[in-house]
Amino acid sequence: MRRVLLAGLFLMLFLFTSGCLYRAEKDLSGNLRTSFIEPLDMDADGAPEAYYLLFSPARVEASNTKFSISRSLYIYPDEITIQARKDIVDAQTLSFLKAKLANLEQDITKADASCKAKVTFSICNDELSCEAACTSKLECSDKKLGPLLLDYRKLLDKREELMKSTSFILASMKEGDSLAELSKSLSRLEVNIETMKNHPLIREVSFCDFNVDFGELSQYSGIVSPKTSRALVLTSFETQASGDSAIEVKLSETIDPAIDKNINSFELHSGIARISSKPTELSYQPIKLTGDMSTYLEYIALGKLSRATTPYEVWNQLNMDVKIVTVKLDFLDNFLSSLNSTVFLPIAKATTYTKLSF
């Protein structure tokens, strides 16, 4: 007992005099600015139907620990209006369309192989089951990929339905028929494929690959205009830390009123809750990270998100508290071991506490 008391006294003296533990405090404030904006013209008519935005990451460093938060915003069509082509088709055109659609179906099967090799989508029905459906369950659960996988699975299901309906319409057509119905169906299929190609699961997380060229079928699609859109907001957290560091993150955000008024509803995944409206305020469950990690949180907003009326660059106001805890005890471990101490509990921690407001 006497040895343990002596060890405790020595530990306290060591902590406050040796400098092996670090403590720092700082306040950061500024705008989370867009670093990249890409308009996506899905029907090649010169007017973009979707947008992909990346925001510059915010970073915090303390001792041997690095933490960064970054955000992307993917706006893509949900409901669309279509100005269809109404040409009268001949036998040669029908033969051409059937050959090209068959080639597209083969290309899709090959392109799907990468993602389907990593996820059994048939049992991906919610966040947890989607993570469990991964061949690497640990990767999917640690990175919280369930919501992204679920959203991608919905797009995949929709594409398969569109492929069947398009094939059925084409098979039912004969020489002298109007192209109108097929043109509408091809438009929906093209928008779906372009949406999947640019999905954050593919483009940002790089979980798997999907790349298909709609090719010459595009000339038979109509002109598409989004009626309503989906905005997938992906927040990524990344740490580089030794085993003796831990990061705790508390995050909330307020949707900008200019954007909030155009949102009809939200799809909030676990870990995110809506705590107020007008303007909408979202709160995230505290996140704890250790070692070298990356993880993601996602939600989806649905509404009339037109680029002409929605300033995507000022999507929200982020408020974040980051606490980095670092304890270096190598020397103490050796010292206490030399005293034959059987129980050791750290009595102090070094903390870097940062409040970020964007």
PAPA-142111 format. One record per residue (C-alpha): residue in one letter; x, y, z. Coordinates in steps of 0.25 Angstrom, whole numbers, plus 2048, in hexadecimal, padded with zeros to 3 digits. Each point is the difference from the previous one (the first is absolute). Example, Ala and Ser with C-alpha at 12.3 -4.5 7.8 and 13.67 -1.06 7.14 Angstrom:
% residues 2
A8317EE81F S80680E7FE 
END
This chain:
% residues 358
M800800800 R80B809804 R8077FE7F2 V7F38037F9 L7FF80D807 L80E8047FD A7FE7FC7F2 G7F3809800 L80880C805 F80B7FE7F7 L7F77FF7F4 M7F980E804 L80E806801 F8047FA7F3 L7F38057F8 F80180E804 T80F8027FF S8067F77F5 G7F88057F4 C7FD7F37FA L7F1804800 Y7FB80B7F8 R7F5809801 A7FB80B7F6 E7F48087FE K7FC8087F3 D7F48057F9 L7FE8007F1 S7F58067F8 G7FE8027F2 N7F87FC7F4 L8007F27FB R8028047F1 T7FD7F87F3 S80D7FB7FA F7FA7FA7F4 I7F38017F9 E7FC7F77F4 P7F38027F8 L7FC7F27FA D7F88017F3 M7FA7F2800 D7F88017F3 A80B8087F8 D7F680C7FD G80980A806 A7F980280D P8047F980C E7F67F7808 A80A7FD80B Y80B806808 Y80C7FB808 L80680980A L80D7FE809 F80380880C S80E803805 P8037F880C A80280680E R80C7FA808 V8047FF80E E80E7FC805 A8057FD80E S80D7F9804 N8007F37F8 T7F28017FC K7F98057F3 F7F18027FE S7F98057F4 I7F18017FC S7FC8027F1 R7F28017F9 S7FA7FD7F2 L7F38037FB Y7FA7F87F4 I7F38057FA Y7F97F77F6 P7F27FF7FA D7F57F9808 E7F48037F7 I8028057F2 T7F88057F5 I8037FC7F2 Q7FF8067F2 A8007F37F8 R8047FE7F2 K7F47FD7F7 D8077FB7F3 I7F97F47F8 V8097F4800 D8047F77F5 A8057F2800 Q80E8047FF T7FF80980C L7F97F5808 S80B7F67FD F80A80A804 L7F980480D K7FF7F1804 A80F7FD7FD K80480C808 L7F77FD80C A8057F2801 N80E805800 L7FD80A80B E7FA7F5808 Q80D7F87FF D80880C803 I7F880280D T8027F2804 K80F8017FF A80080E807 D7F87FA80C A80A7F5803 S809809808 C7F580480A K7F97F3800 A80C7F9804 K80180880C V7F2801804 T7F47F6800 F7F680A7FC S7F47F6801 I80180180F C80480F801 N7F2805805 D80580A80B E80C807806 L8047F4808 S7FD7F57F7 C8078077F5 E80D801808 A7FE7F1804 A7FE7FD7F1 C80F8047FD T80B7F67FE S808809809 K7F680280B L80A808809 E80380A7F5 C7F28037FD S7FC80180F D80C808804 K7FE80A7F5 K7F1800802 L7FE7FD7F1 G7F27FA803 P7F880D7FB L8088027F4 L7FF7F17FC L7F1801802 D7FE80C7F7 Y8087F97F6 R7F87F4801 K7F38087FD L8078067F4 L8047F27FB D7F27FA802 K7FA80C7F9 R80A7FE7F4 E7FC7F17FF E7F18047FF L80380B7F6 M8087F67F8 K7F57F67FF S7F580A7FD T8098067F5 S8037F27FA F7F17FD800 I7FC80D7F9 L80A7FE7F5 A7FC7F17FE S7F28057FF M80380A7F5 K7FE7FE7F1 E8048087F4 G7F880D7FF D7FE80280F S80380D807 L80D800808 A7FA80880B E7FE7F680B L80D7F97FD S80780E801 K7FA80380E S8047F2805 L80E8027FA S80180E807 R7FD7FA80D L80A7F57FF E80B8097FB V7FE80A80C N8007F480A I80D7FA7FA E80780E800 T7FB80280F M8067F2804 K80D8047F9 N80280C808 H7FB7FB80D P80980380C L8017F1803 I8087FF7F3 R80580E7FE E80580480E V8007F4809 S8067F77F4 F7F97F4806 C7FE7FA7F2 D8008037F2 F7F48037F6 N8028067F3 V7F77FF7F4 D7FF8087F3 F7F28027FB G8068027F2 E7F88027F4 L7F37FD807 S80180E805 Q7FB8067F3 Y7F27F9802 S7FE80580E G7F880D803 I80480D807 V7FF7FE80F S7FD80B80A P8007FC80F K7F2802807 T8067FD80E S80E7FC804 R8077F980B A80C806807 L8097F5806 V80980780B L80C7F8803 T80980480C S80D7F9802 F8097FF80C E80E7FB7FF T80B7FF80B Q80F7FD801 A8037FC80E S8097F7808 G7FA7F6809 D80180A80C S7F680A7FA A7F18017FF I7F780A7F9 E7F2804804 V7F88087F6 K7F2807803 L7FA8067F4 S7F38077FC E7FC8087F4 T7F580A7FC I7FB8007F2 D80180D7F9 P7F28077FF A8028027F1 I8017F17FE D7F77FB80B K7F48077FA N8027F77F4 I8017F3808 N7F37F8801 S8057F5809 F80D7F9805 E8057F2801 L8087FF80C H8087F4804 S8047FB80D G809809808 I7F980D7FA A7F4806806 R7F780D7FC I7FF80880D S7F980C7FA S7FA8067F3 K7FF80D7F9 P80C8007FE T8037F1802 E80A7FD80A L8077F2801 S8077FA80B Y80A7F47FF Q8037F680A P80E801806 I80B7F97F8 K80C7FA806 L80C7FD7F8 T80D7F9803 G80D7FD7F8 D7FF8017F1 M7F28007FC S7F68067F6 T7F1800802 Y7F48067F9 L7F2806804 E7F68037F6 Y7F28057FE I7F78047F4 A7F780C7FE L7F57FF7F6 G7F980C7F9 K80080A7F5 L80F803800 S8028087F3 R80E8067FE A7F980D7FC T7FA80180E T8087F8809 P80E805804 Y8077F3803 E80D806804 V7FA80580D W7F87F3803 N80280180F Q80680680C L8097F5807 N80380080F M80A7F6805 D8077FD80D V80D7F87FF K8077FA80C I80D7F97FE V8067F880C T80E7FC7FF V8077F980C K80F7FB7FF L8037F780B D80C7F77FB F80980580B L7F67FF80A D7FC7F27FC N80F7FC802 F80180780D L7F37FA806 S8047F27FB S80D801807 L7F880380D N7F87F37FE S7F38087FF T7F47F67FD V7F680B7FD F80380D7F8 L7F580B7FC P80480D7F9 I7FC80C808 A80380B7F6 K7FE8027F1 A80580A7F6 T7F58067F8 T7FF8097F4 Y7F2806800 T7FC8077F3 K7F28067FD L7FE8027F1 S7F58097FA F7FE8017F1 
END
